[in-house]
Amino acid sequence: MPLIHSFYPDPPAYLFNSHLETIVPSAFRKVEGSYVRERLELTDGDFLDLDWMPNDTDRLVIITHGLEGSSDRHYSKGMASYFHRKGWDSVAWNCRGCSGEMNRLPRFYHHGATEDISAVIDHAIKKKYKHISLVGFSMGGSMSLKYLGERNNNTPTEVKSAVAFSVPCDLGSSARELDKPSKSFYLNRFLKKLEKKIQAKALLFPDLISVNGFEKIKTFREFDTRYTAPLHGFVDADDFYTKASSGSYLEAIQTPTLIVNALNDPFLPEACYPIEIAKEHAHLFLETPKRGGHVGFSLAGTGDNWMERRAFEFTNSLYL
C-alpha cells in the first residue's frame, strides 16, 4: 500500500520538542472512566486481568499497553473510553504483573509474548464478538503486530484490523537508542519501575531471581541479558531482540493494519520505520507524522488524543 500522508496537526504550542510531546501527556493527562475487571486464568497456571468498558455489542477493541504500563495509563484508558463512547465494547488488558498484583510465575511479559494476547483474543471470541480490532502502544504494538504475522492466514476471522502506535519494530536498535546518554531520562525511568518488579519476584523466587547488583545495570541490554532473556527462554539479549522484534513478522500479516510512528519519536531509530515493507504490502499501512513524540500525539483544546481519533477512523472504516 502507498505510505499514508498524515494529517496529525501540530501539538499544542507548549510542547515544542519531542521530549515534551512524550513526557507531558504521560505525566499530566487524566482520563475519566471506569472499568469492570475480569480475571482470565491461563493454562500455565498464571492469570491476566482484563478491564472492560461494555456496551453489549458484537464489536470489540482489544487494547495492549506499553512497557511497564497498564490499563490505567492515559493512552489505554483514553482509547477504551473513546471507542466506548462511539458504541463499541472495549477491553484494556494488563500484561503479567502489571495490574497491581504480581503474577504467579517467575516469568513476566515482553515484546514478543504473543501467547498472552492470543489468550485474550480467544477469550473474546468465546464471548461471541464478531468484529475485533487490536490497538497497541509501543510494546503493545509490537505484540499485536507479531501476533498477526505469526498467524498469517490463520488469524481468526473475527480479528478484522489492527492499529499500532510508536512501535519499536526493531528491538535491538531501539534498545541501543535508549541506551544513549542523551536518552538516559527514559532509560532510568524504566529501570526504576523494573527494579521494583524484580525485587518482588526475588522475594517469591529467591532461588531463581536475585536483585543483588541491580544498581550496576545501566543499559537495556544489561537488563535484558540478566533478566528478560533467561526468564523467557532466550539465549541472551541479542537472541531476544531478534526473535521478539515485530519487524520480522510484518510481511506475513494478512489483516488490514496501520502502523503510526512519528518521525521525531525519541525511542525509534531509522530501523523502526518499515517503509520499504509497507510500500509493497497489500495489508500494511504506514503513517509517519513529522511530530507526535512517543505515544504522545496531543491535541490542543480537547480532552481527546489524536491516537484515539485515528485508531477509530481506521477501524470503523473497515467495520462499515
Buried (B, 14 or more C-beta within 10 A) or exposed (E): BEEBEBEBEBBBEEBEEBBBBBBBBBEEBEBEBEBEEEEBEBEEEBBBBBBBBEBEEEBBBBBBBBBBBBBBBBBBBBBBBBBBBBEBBBBBBBBBBBBEEBBBBBBBBBBBBBEBBBBBBEBBBEEEBEBBBBBBBBBBBBBBBBBBBBBEEEBBEBBBBBBBBBBBBBBBBBBBBBBEEEBBEBBEEBBEEBBEBBEBBBEEEEEEBBBEEBEEBEBBBBBBBBBBBBBBEBEBBBBBBBBBBBBBBBEBBBBBBBBBBBEBBBBBBEBBBBEEBBEEBEBBBBBBBEBBBBBBBBBEEEEBBBBBBBBBEBBBEEEE
